[in-house]
Amino acid sequence: MRAADEQSSNNSSETKEDAPLRQQEKQFRWKFEPGKKYFWSSMFETNFTVPQGDAVVKAAGGSTLDFEILVLDRTGDQNLTKLKVSLVGVRAHSTIPEMEFDYDSSKKIDEAEQNEIYKLTAKMFSAIITEFKLECLVDARGVVKDVSYDKILMTKLETLPNSQSLTALLTAKGLNSLFYGGLIPFPEEPLQKGDFWGQSYFGQAGGLGTIKIEFIPRYAGPVKRENKQWEQFDVELKMHLLRSFQQLPVKIKKRTSTGVFYFDPQSQIVRSSEWELKFDLVLNDGAAKGQFSFKGNSRFGFAEERNKIKAKATEAENQK
């Protein structure tokens, strides 16, 4: 079993016995057709159970972001594709005590009847949705190389809570982190079954602090999904707490993770992904322990496919 990012051996040293193995290798690349419009929907949720005196507090929070991606053109020599990315919908919720809210950008709600957390969330997301439009250059592996945007987007983000994390998204590194689980980068080398590679992403995890997530896919081979032949990749996740919130003396223990994503070789896009990471957060003296889980899923496809799904859902709703 070899890692996909290891140096491959010289072909001249390979024997006839190696040929069947080489024939099983596959190279995975994204293919964006100029003029095509795609959708990408990404869900992220946190669940936790923490002791609070003699009681135990259970809560959850999360969000779903809906994007439209229009393929503008290719740059030619550098094999890069220019994409226009627009945030078109947000759903967010929280059951944290005294911070409960349920927000959906597609619904009109009388904010006067909502709590301050809802009002703050609505203000933040409505500003982002209005202005979150940018263009980026992506290579065939799925790596964002460059980002451009209107200055008004930066100005809007700088006025919002947690502005440092939001403005950090307006870089190639930031977009690669935002897109992980959706626009998944493939390695340079062809893959055999069992080969793996990895990327690292950094970000803020609510009250936990600064985290690093290692995303390690392993090629599992072809599989039949939705009556089509796709390629399956199993994913291992590792999370490291780099700097805890307010420098709390905590450690991450008992990490477990599951994950998978599916590549459509005909369309040459990652159709879907899902993953979950569970861990215990323990004070250094062992006096208190909380259980956390991060989970997410992502769906990627052509805009016309999403329109058909919406039409069927609307038809079903009207028939009730």
Buried (B, 14 or more C-beta within 10 A) or exposed (E): EBBBEEEEEEEEEEEEEEEEEEEEBBEBEBEBEEEBBBBBBBBBBBBBBBEEEEEEEEBEBBBBBBBBBBBEEBEEEEEBBBBBBBBBBBBBBBBBEEBBBBBBBEEEEEEEEBEEBBBBBBBBBEBBBEBBBBBBBBBBBBBBBEBEBEEEBBEBBEEBEEBEEBBBBBBBEBBBBBBBBBBBBBBEBBBBBEBBBBBEBBBBBBEBBBBEBBBBBBBBEEEEBEEEEBBBBBBBBBBEBEEBBEEBEBEBEEBEBBBBBBBBBEBBBBBBBBBBBBBBBBEEEEEEBBBBBBBBBBBBBBBEEBEEEEEEEEEEEEEE
